[in-house]
Amino acid sequence: MARSPAAALAVAALLAALAWAAPARAANYELAIDAPEELIEPLRERTLLGRWRDGPGFDREQLPLFVARAKEEAGAIVRAAGYFSGSVAVSVDEPRAGALPRVRIEVNAGARTTVNRVELQIDGPAAVQRMREALEARWPLPEGAFFRSDEWEQGKRLLLDILQQHGFLRARVVASQARVDPQLTAASLSLHIDTGPQLAFGPTTIKGLARYDRSIVEALVPWQASGDPGRAGDDRRAGDADPYSFDQLLALQGRLRASGYFDGVSVLPDLAAVEADPARTTVPILVEVTERKTQRAMFGVGYSTDEGPRGLLGYEHRNLLGRGWQFESGVLWQSVRRRVFASVRTPQKASGHYYQAGARVERLDVQGELTDKRTLFAGQGKHAEDSEIFVSLQYQIEQRALPLSVADDGRRALTLGYAWNRRRLDSTVDPRAGYSISTQVSGAARGLGSDRSFARLYARLMRFWPMPRQSALGDGLLIGMVEAGYVLAASRRDIPSENLFRTGGAQSIRGYDYLSLGVPEAGAIVGGRVLALASLEYQHPIAPKWYGAAFVDVGNAADRWVDFRAVRGYGAGLRWRSPVGPVSLDLAYGQAVQRWRLHLAVGYAF
């Protein structure tokens, strides 16, 4: 029988109430710990007495065994924390009738052992000696630090890991000793590591290719392997191999995932081959990929308070003409916008460069301005690990109509542009830390396919600050954003609207209609030559995946700086961390228009 949503909700509420009302499990005995703060939690979690205090199946006859073991267990925990002169006492108070036994662990920690000497000997080629300063900086127990057994063991593993990640895969600890003097509370450390030879990149084996050519993967490899013929623009001789580096493996894995051809990527060294042959001087690399389908049809729907309902119908081909070219096309329908677009992009090279060309036709009807735009573009891009550059040449043709204008206004421009974007974020879908920067410089010259000469400058910075977990704002998030633009020209007349500035809406200044802040002209709001705005928002957790938000936005767009008048918007809202990014619902007050507006948006505008 189908259950209604209301009935399911009632059953869930009843189960939650029963779980809340159920009595907590009774303790088997009381446990008191008198020790330095940093030792209390380990003593509760890593001793039998601590683990069995509330454990089911406890037998009272087991308690003497737990007590006998506790002194040894607690002593090991105390010594591991560097208290070698400390003492431990465990006692049991006889319980009163009907009461629980009371067990007490008392730790007289004494003075803490300090590292007074570190001897670090690393035998290896000149390359490892150049790494010595970095290795010493990563060593967790320098002279003057408190000695901990765990950090001593972790430090040895850490140095080996760093060396192996830089090609010294045969590095090993020859000798190590930690000499502790409990009387002086001092520890003397000595560590001897033999790095062995630095191995180079060997041949690459690629698995999983069926639809796409092997050259797509090979072009993205950032290193030269043993036996490679060398690359154009590289001054190394053919056959010279780069030293093995784990960071380079991560770089290739990131490039392959971002290339658009693969759903899954794994790039790993063949360590079994290295271990099987002690004379081997190279590291074979294994690349396994899961290919995306060559062709894909897309359909999507959505809604935002800025642009209303939207629908997208698209088509992609990732191996156009069998050359690995990526073709993207689509039709976008929104209440304020209609767009048809298509573009072709070449595979990315190892240098990060690619070429792209395309066209789009668009009609935009917003704030009384109706524009029909046609754009052709071609350019070269360069994609790095966290940044991208694109140099383009665009030809823009625009026809514009305003409510109080007698005739349509035609404009055209041939613009040369440079765009640079950098994203250093912990997540591009739902960032909680880091920053993104976008900058653009473009221009056109009258008589060279343009009706007016102009130069356009634009920049946008967005920063995410996670609040310290221990503070009153623990797990909160502070978001700041600044945006500015300027068009150098004698007038905005004859400049296509795509090169001008308007603002207002859910992703800019909240409390105002979408693109309603700009320059009044003939019964409409049009773009101006200057833009400046800033935003500050704080989000605080209120439930799993839900955050409350408070914000203030300030800024405007105008035709000249002397006409610029900043307006404010402020309010509060909710954030839901959905799988596709944060969904934002805001109630904002536009101070200049003295009205409240509701804004709904998905994700951040970078």
N, C-alpha and C positions, 0 to 999 in steps of 0.2 A: 504494500500500500504506500503511495507517495505521501510524504510528510510535508506539510506547508512550512514556509519559512518562519512563520510565527511559532508553530509548534516546535520546530527545531531549536529556535532561540530559547523557548521556555525550558526545553529539556537541558540545553547547555547551561542555562542559568541555575537550574535545580542541581545539576551535577557539581557546578562550581560552589554552590552554597553548602552542599554536603561535604565537599572536600575541605572547605574552610572551617566547617563546624566540627570535623573529625578531630578527636583528641590527638595531640602530638605523642610520638613514641616516648615512653618513659625512659629516663637515663638508667644505665646499669649501676653507675657509681658516679660520685662527684669527683671532678679533677681540678685541682688548683695548681697553677704554675707560677712560681716566683723566679723570674729570669729577666735579662735584658730584653727590651721590646722586640728586637729582631730575631730572637730565639723562640719566642712564644709560639708563633705559627708553625715553624718546623717541628717543635716538640709535640704539638697537637696532631700533626699530620703524619709524622714519620716514626712514631712509637706505637707499640701495641696498645699501651694505655690510652693514647689519644684516639686511635682508630676504633677501639671497641667500646668506648664510653657509651655510645648510643646504638651499637651494633646488635642486630637480631641474633638469636641463637646463643647468647652469652650464658655461660655456666659460672655461678659464683665461685666454684672450685678452681676456675682458671685464674682468678685474680692474683694469687700468690706467684704464679708463673709470670704474669705480666709485670708485676712489681719487680721480680728478680731480674727480668730482662731490661727493665726501664733504665736502670743505672748505666748499663753498658750502652744502650741505644742513645740515651741522652748525652753520655760522655763523648760518643762519636760525633754527634751533631755539634756539640760545643767546640770540640777540637777542629772540626771542619770549618767553623766560623773564625778560627784563629785564636781561641782562648785556650792555650795549652797549659796555663798554670791554674785553670779553674778547677772546681770540684762540684760534684753532683750528689745530692742526697734525696732518697725516695722514701716516703713514709706513708703508713696507712693508719688513720684514726679509727678506733673501734666504734662501730655505729651504735647509736641508741636503738632501742626497740622500735622496729618499724621504719627506721631511717636507713638511708643508703650509706655504704662505706664512703669515706672521704680520703682520696689519695692526693698527696702533695709531692710535686717535683720542685726542689729548690736548687738553684744554680748560683753558686758563688763564682762568677766568671773570672774575676781577677783582671790583671792587665792584659791587653790584647797584643798579640804578636805582630811585630812590624817588620817588613822587609828591609834589611839593612845593607844587602849586597845582591847584585844581579850580574852574573857572568853569562853572556850570550855569545856563543861561538857558532858562526855559520860558515861552513866550508862550501865553496862553489865557484863558478866562473865569474868574470867581471860583471856580467849582467846582474847577478844576485847581489853583488856588493853595492851596486847603485840603488838597490831596493832596501838596503840595510836601514836607512833612516826611517822609511815608511814602516818597516817591520817593527822597529823599536817603538814607534809611535803607537802601534796597535797592541803592544804587549800590555796585558791588563794588570801586572803586578810590578810597577817600577819601584825604585828605592823610596822608602817613606810610606808606601801603601800598606794597609792592613793585609796580612796574609790570610788567604782562604784556600782550602784544599781544592774546592771546585774550580776556582779561577785558575789555579796552578795547572790543573789538567786541561781545562778549556783553552788556556793560553797556548799550550803545546799544540793542541789540535788546530787552533786558529792560525798559527804560523805555518803549519804544514798545508792548511787549506789555501792560504794566500800564495805560497810558493807553487803549489800544484796548479792553481788558477792562472799562473803566469808561465806555465810550461815546464816547471820542475816537478814532473809527475813521479819521479823516483826519489823525491825527498824523504828522508827518514830521520828519526831521532836516534843518534848514536849513544848518547848518555844524558841522563837528567838526574838531578838530586836536589832535594829540599832539606837543608839541615836546620833544625829548629832547636833553639836553646831556651827551654822553659824558664830558666833562672833569669836570663837577660831579656826574655820575651822578644827575641829577635830571630829572624829567619834569613838564611843565606841560600840563594838559588843559583844553580848552574845548569845550563842547557847547551848541548852540543848537537847541531843539526848538520847533516851532510846532504846538500841539495841534489847531487848528481848532475848530469848534463841537462841543459835546457832543450826540450824537444820542439820540433817545428810542426807546422800543419802538414798533414799528409793528404792522401787522396780522399775525395768526398764521394760517398755512395748515396744515391737518391732513390728512395722507394715511394711508391704510391702514385707516380705519374702515369696517366692514361690519356687525358684530354689535352694537356698542355705540354709544350715543348720543354725539354730539359734546360734550354738556354734561359728561360724565365727565371729559374732558380739560380743558375750559375752566374747570371748577370748581377745578382744581389749579394754574392759572396764578398765580404769586405777584406779578405786576406788573399795572399798568394801562397799556394801550396807547393810542395816539393814537386818539381817536374813541370810546373805550369810554364807556358810559353812567354809569360810576361804580358803586361797590359799597356795599351796606348797611354802615353803621358807619364808612365812609371819609369824612373831611371834605374830600376833594378835589372840585373841580368836575368835572362830566361833561366829557370831552374832554381833561382834564389827563393827561399821559403821564409815566410814570416814566423816568428816564434809563436808557439801555441798560446792562446789567451782565451779564458772562459768568457770574458766580456765580449769578445768578438763573436762567440757562439750565440750569446744573448742578442747581440746586434742583428745577426742574420735571422734569428727566430722572429724578432720584432719586425724586420723588413718583410719577411714572408707573410706574416699575419696581416700586415697593413697593405699588402700588394693587391688584395681583392680577388686572388685566384684560389685561396685555400680556406677551408673551414677549420682545419686542425694542422698544427705544425709541431714537430719535435726535432731539435738539433742537439745531438749528444756526441761526446768523444767515445771511440771504441777502446775503452780501458782494458777489455779482455785481451785485445791484440797486443797492447803495450806490455801487459803483465806476462803474456805467453812468450814474448821474445825480448830478453834482456838487452840484446844488441840493437833493438829498433831505435831509430833516432827521430821518427815522425809519429804523429798521432792521427790515425784515420778518423774521419768524421762521418757520422750516420745521420742523414736527413730523411725524415719520414713525413709525408704530407697527406692530407685528406682533401681532395679537390672539390671545389664548388662546381655546380653544373655550369655548362658553357652558356646556356641561355636561361633567362628567368623573366617571367611576367610578374608585375607588382600591382597591388591594389590596396589602397589605404584610405581611411576616413578619419576625421578628427574635428576638433572644435576648439576655438579660443575666443575670448571676448574681444581681442584686437581684430581678427580677420574673419570671425564667424565660422560657420561650418566649412570643411574642406574635404576634397576628394582628390586622390592621385591615382592615375593609371599610367604604369610605366613598363618599359621593356629594356632589358640589358643583354648584351652579348659580350662575353669576356675573351673571345678568340676570333675577332673579326678578321676575315680573309686568311685565317690560319696563321696570323702573325702575332697573336697575343695582344692585339689592340682591344681596349675596353670601350665598348659603345654603350652609352646611356641615353635614354630618351624618355619623354613622358609628357603627360597632359595634367596640369594642375588647375583645379577649380576651387575658388573661394568666393565669398560674397563680395570682396573688394578687389579680387585679382583673378585674371585668367592668364595662364601661361602655357606655351608649348616650347619644348626645349630638346636639344640633342647635342651630344659631344662625343669626341673620340680621344682616347688617351693611350699613349704608347707605354709599354712596360718600363718600369723603373730600372735604371742602371746601378752598378755598384757605387758610383759616385753620388747616387741619389737623384740624378736628373731624369726628367721625362718631358715629353711634349704633349700639348693638349690643344684642341681646336673645337669650336662649337658655334651654335647659333640659338637664339631664343626670340620668341615673339610674345609680347605681353600687353595686356590692357589692365591699367590700375585706375580705380575709381574711388578716391578717398578724399574727404574734407572738401568736396566740391570740385576738385581738380580731376579731370578725365584725361589720361595719357595713353596713347598707343605707341609702344616701343618696339623697335627691331634692332637686334644687336648681333654682330659677328665678332668673334674673337679668336685669337691664336696666341700661344705663348709657350714658354719653357718654365718648368718648375723644378725645384730641388727640395727633396724631403729628407730631413735628418731625423734623429731619434725623437727629438722633442720640438722641432721647429720646421717651418716650411717657407720657401720663397717662391714667388711666382712673378715673372716678368711677362707682360702681355701687351698686345696691340688690339684695341677695340674700335670698331666702327659703330657708332650709335646714331640711329635716326629716330626722331620722336615727333609726334603730332599731339598737340595739347589743346584742350577746350576748357574754358572757364564759364561759369553761369552768366556773368555780366559782360563777357567779351563778345564782340561782334563776329570776329573771324577766328578760325583755328590758327594756332601758333606752331609753325614747323621749326625744328632745330636739328642740327647734326654736329657730330664731333668725332674726330679720329684721335683717340687718346692713347698715349704710351704710359703704362702703369707699372709700379713696383709695389708688391705687397709682401710683408714679412709677419709671420705669426709664430709665437712660441707658447707652448703649453707645458708647464711643469706642475702637473696635478696628480694626486693619488688615484683619481678616476676621472675619465672623460665623460662618464654617464652621470655619476653622482659625486662630484668632488667634495672633499671635506678639508683638504689642505692643499696649499700651493697657489700658483698664479697663472694667468694667461695674459699675453700682450698681443695686440694686433696693431700694425701700422700700415699706412698706405700713402703713396706719393704718386700722383698722376698729373698729366697735363696735355694740352692741345694747343696748336698754333693756327691762327686764322689764315685761310688760304691753302692749308694742307688738309683738306677734307673737313674743315671745321668752320663754323660761323663766327666763333669768337676765340681769342686766345685766353687761356686761363691755366692756373696751376692749383692743384687740390692737395691738401695735407690733412691727414686724419690719424688719430691714435685712440686706443681703448685699452685700459688696464683693469683687470679684475683680480682680487686677492681673497683667499679663504684662510681664516685663522681659527683653528680649533682651540677651544678654551681648555686650560689645564683641568684634568679630571679631579684633582684635589681641591680646586677652588670652588667658590659659591656658584660659579657659572659652569660647573663640571659638565662635560659632554656637550656644551653649547657650541655654536658656530657663529663667528662674526664674518660678514661678507662686505667688502668695500669695492666700489667701482667708480672710475673716473673716465670721462669720454670728452674729446675735443676735436674740432675740425675747423678748417679755414680754407676758403677759396680765394685765391689772389686773382682778381679781375676788376675791370673798371665798373662792371655791372653784371647782374645775374641774367640779364636778357640774353637770349640765344644760347644759353648753356643748358644742355639736357638735364632734366630733373634728377637723374641718377647721380649726378655729380654735386648736387646741393644737399642741404640738411633740413630735416624735420625731426621732431621727437614727440614723445608722449605715448603712453600705453603701458601694458603689463611688463615689458622688458626694458623700459627706460624710466620715464617719470610717471609714476602711478598717481591716480586721482584725475587723470585727463584722458580724453578720447585718443584713439590710435592716430598718431601723426597729426594731432590737432595743434601742436605748438610749432609755429613757423612764421611766415610773412603773409599778412592779408593782401589779397589781390583779386579784384574783379569778382567779389563774392565767394572766394575760396581761400584756403590756406595752402600756400605753396612753399617750396624749399627756399632757404636763404643761404648766405655765404659763410655764416659763422655758427658754431655749435659749441656748447659747454654744458656739462652736467656732471653731477656726482651723486652717489647713493651709498647709504650705510644701512645694513640690515643685521639684526641679531636673531638667531634661531635657538630655541631651547626645547629639549625633549620633554614631551608630555605623556607619551605612550610608545610602545615599540613601533618604530618606523614612522611615528607622528611627531611633528615639531610645531610649536607655536612660534610666530615671528612678529617682530616689530621693526618698522623701517621709516626712513625719511629720505626723500629724493629732492634734489634741487637742480635747476638749470633751465635752459631754453635754447631756441634757435632764432636767429634774426638775420637781417641782411647786412648790417654793419655792427661793429662793436659798440659804437655810440648809441645804437638803438637797442642793445641787449639789455633785457630786464629779467633777472632770474625769478622763476616761480617755484613754489614748494608743493610737495605732496607728501603726505605721511599717513600711516595707518597700521593695521595689524592683519595677520592672516594665519593660515594653516599650511603645513608642508607635509606631504606624504611621500616617503621614499619608495617609489614604485620601481618595478624591474626596468622600466624604460627611462628612468630619471625622476627627479623631484616634480611632483604635481603641486602647483601653488594656487591657492585661493586667497585673494587679498581684498580687504575692504579699505579703500583709500580715500582721503579727503583732499581735493584740489583746492588749495587756498585761494588761487587767483580767480577761480570760477565759483567757489563756495558751494561745491557739490560733492556728494559721496558717489564713488563708483566701485563696482565689483569687477575684479580682474581674475581671469583663469588662464594659466599657462602651464606648459610642460617643459622641463629642462631649463638650462641657462643659455643665454645668447652670448657666445664667445666671439 
